[in-house]
Amino acid sequence: MLYRGFLSLVDRLPLPTLRVQRWIAIAVILSQAGISVTGAVVRVTASGLGCPTWPQCFPGSFTPVGVSEVPVVHQAVEFGNRMLTFAVVLCAALIVLAVTRARRRREVLVFAWLMPGGTVVQAVLGGLTVRTGLLWWTVSVHLLASMVMVWLAVLLYVKIGEPDGGVPTVQVPAPLRWLTGLCGVALTGVLIAGTLVTGAGPHAGDKSIDNPVARLEVEIVTLVHLHAQFLVGYLALLVGLGFGLYAVGASAAVKQRLHVVLALVVAQALVGVVQYFTDVPAVLVAVHVGGAAACTAATAALWASCRTREVAPVAVPRGAAAAH
């Protein structure tokens, strides 16, 4: 009954064109990636506990309060990051309304509803992070969840652009599609190792912690090398995938997406090297997180290009073809 009421309300909205749906989907991707970058800004400015409670900022107040214990700049940064959640929610709500009003296929609707659902989960994880005093593994899970949302948002964008009446069409052989999936698994390892480096590094999120390494109790150099090894494996798999795609004559669209992924991964590696030899400057941490979101989005697009949905060709009767 509630869902029928929702559909009745949606039917009163203007019919969104495919172009509008795509633009909203792009906004969803940018908002999901953007909030991960602002989360990094929170960490590098040591503003993780700028709002020491959740869902309120301070006990009895949802907004920052002038207290000497917490610097104003830390309150502003953390509160600003929380406010960005409303932009994420708005984009998620708009995409649900758009694809529902357009009566898109069930697959698109499911991915669209994952956006607000995932945002709620992210908000809960953010609250857990604050309530545990920025416990390292909660910070890691919070960032990894953002990367999952970026991946899903890209798949949503791709599926919106596919025709509802189309049929699944395989663009590359199954082994190469599995290899693409393995690249995604390797990327997951890179991301997890990267969050461990953050947990043991100098930008954990709160200045009250005098010895950040003790948070994870693992030598940060060890974790940096682990992170680098996962990146080498990820890059090696992508190179192997590239040779395979060229060997089978994959479409230009698939190869173009592979080129984008390779370029982003190399750029990320260069940023990481600069970070290592310059004692991890704060600004590069935010750049590195943004690059991680970009690599995740590009890898998701590459995965999606391996199997698309296209309009089935119209069958022509044999007799009619002979007549022509």
ABEGO torsion letter per residue (X at the ends): XAAAAAAAAAAABBBBBAAAAAAAAAAAAAAAAAAAAAAAAAAAAGAAAABABOABABBGBABBBBBAABBAAAAAAAAAAAAAAAAAAAAAAAAAAAAAAAGBBAAAAAAAAAAAAAAAAAAAAAAAAAAAGGBAAAAAAAAAAAAAAAAAAAAAAAAAABBAABBBBBABBAAAAAAAAAAAAAAAAAAAAAAAAAAABABAGBAABABAAAAAGBBAAAAAAAAAAAAAAAAAAAAAAAAAAAAAGBBAAAAAAAAAAAAAAAAAAAAAAAAAAAGGBAAAAAAAAAAAAAAAAAAAAAAAAABBBBBBBBBBBAAAAAAX
